[in-house]
Amino acid sequence: MVPVLVDRVAEAEAVERVLAAARDGLSGVLVLRGEAGIGKTALLDHAAEAVGDMWVAQVTGVESEMDLGFAGLHQLLVPFLGGLERLPAPQRAALEAALGLARGRRRTGSWSVWRP
């Protein structure tokens, strides 16, 4: 049973809408930001408990990784790299380039750089 968050009904419903869309094969994003102590972690815990039969992958970023492009993405996706070949070719190529697994297009700031 997923606990109800006190005074966070709208936020919990937003999480549940994104999860429902994911179950239907759609993607979505929620950005949680705010001062320390306002309940961001409680909302994430709620989301992790509400996923049902889906997988949950969590990472923690640290300030020292800020200058490492795609560090959080790499940490998040390493356990799933075995399924990389199941992605459509364009998405697979972009992910391989972002994670340094293949040469390709890499974003630097607002510019795209081609590495042949």
N, C-alpha and C positions, 0 to 999 in steps of 0.2 A: 504494500500500500504506500503510495506516494504521500508524504506529509504535506499539509497545507501550510504555506508561508504566511505568517501574520503580516497584514498590510502590504502584501505583495501579490495580490490577486491578478492585477493586470500584467505584471511581469511574468508570473507563472503561466498565464494564458498565452503570452507571446512565445514562451519556450515551448509550450505544448503545440502551438500552431506550426512552429518550425519543425518539430519532431514529426508531426502528422504529415507535413509536406515531404519530409525525407522518406517516410514510409511509402509515399506515393511516387518516389523516384525523382523528386525535385530537390533542388539545393536551396540553402538559405543561410543567412548569417545574422547573428545578434551580437551587438557590441555592448559589453558591460563596462561602464566606467563610472567613476565617482570616488568620493573621499573614502579613506579607510574606515571600516566599521559600519558601512551602510547596508551590508548584506549581499555583496556580490558573490562571495563564496557559498553562502547559503543557497542562493539561486542556482549556482552551478551544481551544488550537491542535489538540489531538487531535480535539475535536468538529468543528472546521472542516474537517479533513481527512477525517472519517468520514461527512460528509453525503451523499456520492455525487452524485446528480443534483438535490439540493435547493439552494436559494440560501442564502448566508450573508450576513447583515447585521450589522455591528459598529459600535458607537459607544463613545465614551469620555466619561464624565461628569467634570465638574470641580466643585470645591467651590463656586465662584462661582455655579453654576446651581442650588444646593440650594433656593433660594427661588422658583424658576421652576417652577410646576406643569407637569408633563408635558414638561419640556425634553428629557429623554432619549428619551421616546416620540416626540416630534416629530422629533428628529434621526434616529431609527431609521426612521421611516415615510415621511419626505419622498420618498425615491426610489420609493415604492409608491403614492403618492396618485393616480396615473393609473388605478389599478384600484379606487378607492374605490366606484364605482357597482356593482361586482360583489358587494359585501358585502350581507348581509341588512339590511333597513331599520333594525331596532333597533341593530345593531352599527355600522352606518354613521352613524346619528344620534349615538350615544355618542362615536364617534371624532371626528366633525366638531366636536362640542361641546368635547371635550377639547383638540383642536388649535386651537380658536378659529376654525374655518371656518364655524360656524353657532352660533346661539344655542340654549341648551338647559340641561340639568341639568349642574351642575359641583360636584364634591365639594370641600369645604373642611374639612380635618380629618376629624372624624367626622360632619359635618353635610352634607346635600345642600342646595344653593341653586338655586332656579329663577330663571333669567333669561329673562323673556318676550321 
